[in-house]
Amino acid sequence: MGRKAAGQRPVSVSDPKGDSPVSPATVKVTLHLSVGTAQRLGVESAMRRISQSAIAEEVLAAYLSRWQLPAVADAKRLEAG
């Protein structure tokens, strides 16, 4: 029933906007949320018809935007020195 034929690639499911839920620039993380927060996230996701991951990305990116990550060149310089 749930078996894949040999050589088949997994099918990617898109959201209603047609965006892929996973892109090469994403990583998977586990968050522990309170029951109430998880329920609110599910309701918001259903009402907006976007993934819970998209909502989490939106909220966390806005909250964390005050922090600047070092440029790639700076990171390579730190490794060398």
C-alpha positions as CSV (number, residue, x, y, z in Angstrom):
1,M,0.0,0.0,0.0
2,G,2.6,2.6,1.1
3,R,5.4,1.1,-1.0
4,K,7.3,3.0,-3.6
5,A,8.5,1.2,-6.8
6,A,12.2,0.9,-7.1
7,G,13.7,3.9,-8.8
8,Q,10.8,6.2,-8.2
9,R,11.5,9.6,-6.7
10,P,9.3,11.0,-4.0
11,V,6.7,13.4,-5.2
12,S,6.8,16.9,-3.8
13,V,3.5,18.3,-2.6
14,S,3.0,22.1,-3.2
15,D,1.0,24.5,-1.3
16,P,-2.0,26.3,-3.0
17,K,0.2,29.1,-4.3
18,G,2.3,26.5,-6.1
19,D,5.4,27.1,-4.0
20,S,7.4,24.0,-3.0
21,P,7.2,23.5,0.8
22,V,10.9,22.5,0.8
23,S,13.6,24.2,-1.1
24,P,17.4,23.6,-1.2
25,A,17.9,26.5,1.3
26,T,15.7,25.0,4.0
27,V,16.6,22.8,7.0
28,K,14.3,20.7,9.2
29,V,14.1,21.6,12.9
30,T,12.0,20.4,15.8
31,L,10.2,22.9,18.0
32,H,8.4,22.1,21.2
33,L,5.3,24.3,21.4
34,S,2.6,24.6,24.0
35,V,-0.7,22.9,23.1
36,G,-2.4,26.2,22.8
37,T,0.3,27.7,20.5
38,A,0.2,24.5,18.3
39,Q,-3.6,24.7,18.0
40,R,-3.5,28.4,17.1
41,L,-0.8,27.7,14.5
42,G,-3.0,25.0,13.0
43,V,-6.0,27.3,12.8
44,E,-4.0,30.1,11.3
45,S,-2.5,27.7,8.8
46,A,-5.9,26.5,7.8
47,M,-7.5,29.9,7.5
48,R,-4.6,31.4,5.5
49,R,-4.2,28.1,3.5
50,I,-0.4,28.1,3.9
51,S,1.8,25.7,5.6
52,Q,2.6,25.9,9.3
53,S,6.3,26.0,8.3
54,A,5.6,29.1,6.2
55,I,3.9,30.8,9.1
56,A,6.8,29.9,11.5
57,E,9.3,31.2,8.9
58,E,7.4,34.5,8.6
59,V,7.1,35.0,12.4
60,L,10.6,33.9,13.3
61,A,12.3,35.8,10.4
62,A,10.5,39.0,11.6
63,Y,11.5,38.5,15.2
64,L,15.1,37.5,14.4
65,S,15.7,40.2,11.8
66,R,17.5,42.4,14.4
67,W,20.4,40.0,14.4
68,Q,22.9,40.2,11.5
69,L,24.8,37.1,10.4
70,P,28.4,37.5,9.3
71,A,29.1,37.6,5.6
72,V,30.5,34.4,4.0
73,A,33.9,36.2,3.4
74,D,34.1,37.0,7.1
75,A,33.4,33.4,8.1
76,K,36.2,32.1,5.8
77,R,38.6,34.7,7.3
78,L,37.7,33.6,10.8
79,E,38.4,29.9,9.9
80,A,41.8,30.8,8.4
81,G,42.9,33.0,11.3
